[in-house]
Amino acid sequence: MKFSRYVFLLAAFYGVCVLVPGFFVGGAGEFTSDSPPALPEFYFGFLSLALVFQGVFVLIAMDPIKFRPFMIIAVFEKLSFFLVVVVLASSGKMSTESQYFMGGMIDGGLAALFLTAWLVTPSKAQPV
């Protein structure tokens, strides 16, 4: 259970550290040929929703057994970005040196850790 707590707290800390600066980079970040401008409502909507999910990770970390079913949802949350990045990179629409590609790979690793946390967390509290 300690493993699950640490994994989800680490993910929440990482997420907050990565997402919050995005609100202060002048709208939708730097624009390059690899990263065209995003519509502000999509950009800030994505950041806001992703930031809210960090709270879900903290909630799971507080009581992994109680919130174990949410771990599978968290796996899909991480896989969603990972899979998009893999498809874009494999089709040549995203550079593998892009910061978004690297972020997607980190999300893939977190998805694997979340799945592992789900597997090692008992579904019910063990009697003492």
C-alpha positions as CSV (number, residue, x, y, z in Angstrom):
1,M,0.0,0.0,0.0
2,K,2.9,2.3,0.6
3,F,4.0,1.8,-3.0
4,S,0.6,3.0,-4.2
5,R,0.7,6.0,-1.9
6,Y,4.1,7.1,-3.1
7,V,3.3,6.5,-6.8
8,F,0.2,8.7,-6.7
9,L,1.7,11.4,-4.6
10,L,4.7,11.5,-6.9
11,A,2.4,11.7,-9.9
12,A,0.4,14.6,-8.4
13,F,3.6,16.5,-7.4
14,Y,5.0,16.0,-10.9
15,G,1.7,17.0,-12.5
16,V,1.4,20.2,-10.6
17,C,5.0,21.2,-11.2
18,V,4.6,20.6,-15.0
19,L,1.1,22.0,-15.5
20,V,1.0,25.2,-13.4
21,P,3.7,27.0,-15.4
22,G,1.6,26.5,-18.5
23,F,-0.9,29.1,-17.2
24,F,1.8,31.7,-17.2
25,V,3.6,31.3,-20.6
26,G,1.5,33.8,-22.5
27,G,-1.5,31.9,-23.6
28,A,-0.6,28.7,-25.4
29,G,3.1,28.5,-24.9
30,E,5.8,28.9,-27.6
31,F,4.7,28.3,-31.1
32,T,6.9,26.4,-33.5
33,S,6.3,24.2,-36.5
34,D,6.2,21.2,-34.1
35,S,3.8,23.0,-31.8
36,P,1.3,25.2,-33.7
37,P,-0.9,27.6,-31.7
38,A,-3.7,26.0,-29.7
39,L,-7.1,27.6,-29.3
40,P,-7.0,29.3,-25.9
41,E,-10.1,27.6,-24.7
42,F,-8.7,24.1,-25.5
43,Y,-5.3,25.0,-24.1
44,F,-6.5,26.4,-20.8
45,G,-9.3,23.8,-20.6
46,F,-6.8,21.0,-21.0
47,L,-4.5,22.5,-18.3
48,S,-7.4,23.0,-15.9
49,L,-8.8,19.5,-16.3
50,A,-5.3,18.0,-16.0
51,L,-4.7,20.1,-12.9
52,V,-7.9,18.9,-11.3
53,F,-6.9,15.3,-12.0
54,Q,-3.8,15.9,-9.8
55,G,-6.3,16.2,-6.9
56,V,-7.7,12.8,-7.8
57,F,-4.2,11.4,-7.5
58,V,-3.8,12.9,-4.1
59,L,-7.2,11.5,-3.1
60,I,-6.1,8.0,-4.2
61,A,-2.9,8.4,-2.3
62,M,-4.8,9.2,0.9
63,D,-6.6,5.9,0.9
64,P,-5.5,3.5,-1.9
65,I,-7.7,0.7,-0.8
66,K,-10.9,2.8,-0.7
67,F,-10.1,4.5,-4.0
68,R,-8.6,1.5,-5.8
69,P,-11.3,1.5,-8.5
70,F,-10.2,5.1,-9.4
71,M,-6.7,3.7,-10.2
72,I,-7.9,2.1,-13.4
73,I,-9.4,5.5,-14.4
74,A,-6.1,7.1,-13.7
75,V,-4.4,4.5,-15.9
76,F,-6.6,5.5,-18.8
77,E,-6.0,9.2,-18.0
78,K,-2.3,8.7,-18.5
79,L,-2.7,6.3,-21.5
80,S,-4.8,8.9,-23.3
81,F,-2.0,11.3,-23.8
82,F,0.7,8.6,-24.2
83,L,-1.2,6.9,-27.0
84,V,-1.9,10.2,-28.8
85,V,1.8,11.1,-28.7
86,V,2.8,7.7,-29.9
87,V,0.4,7.8,-32.9
88,L,1.5,11.4,-33.8
89,A,5.2,10.5,-33.6
90,S,4.8,7.3,-35.5
91,S,3.0,9.1,-38.3
92,G,5.6,11.8,-38.5
93,K,3.3,14.6,-37.2
94,M,5.4,15.1,-34.0
95,S,9.1,15.1,-33.4
96,T,10.4,12.6,-30.9
97,E,12.6,15.4,-29.6
98,S,9.5,17.5,-28.7
99,Q,8.7,18.3,-25.1
100,Y,5.2,16.9,-25.7
101,F,6.7,13.6,-26.8
102,M,8.8,13.4,-23.7
103,G,5.8,14.3,-21.6
104,G,3.8,11.5,-23.3
105,M,6.5,9.0,-22.6
106,I,6.5,10.0,-18.9
107,D,2.7,9.6,-18.9
108,G,3.2,6.1,-20.3
109,G,5.6,5.3,-17.5
110,L,3.1,6.6,-15.0
111,A,0.3,4.5,-16.5
112,A,2.5,1.5,-16.0
113,L,3.2,2.5,-12.3
114,F,-0.6,3.1,-11.8
115,L,-1.4,-0.3,-13.2
116,T,1.2,-1.9,-10.9
117,A,-0.2,0.1,-7.9
118,W,-3.7,-1.3,-8.8
119,L,-2.4,-4.8,-9.0
120,V,-0.5,-4.7,-5.6
121,T,-3.2,-2.8,-3.7
122,P,-5.7,-5.2,-2.0
123,S,-9.3,-4.7,-2.9
124,K,-10.4,-4.8,0.7
125,A,-8.6,-4.0,4.0
126,Q,-6.8,-7.0,5.4
127,P,-7.9,-8.0,8.9
128,V,-5.4,-7.2,11.6
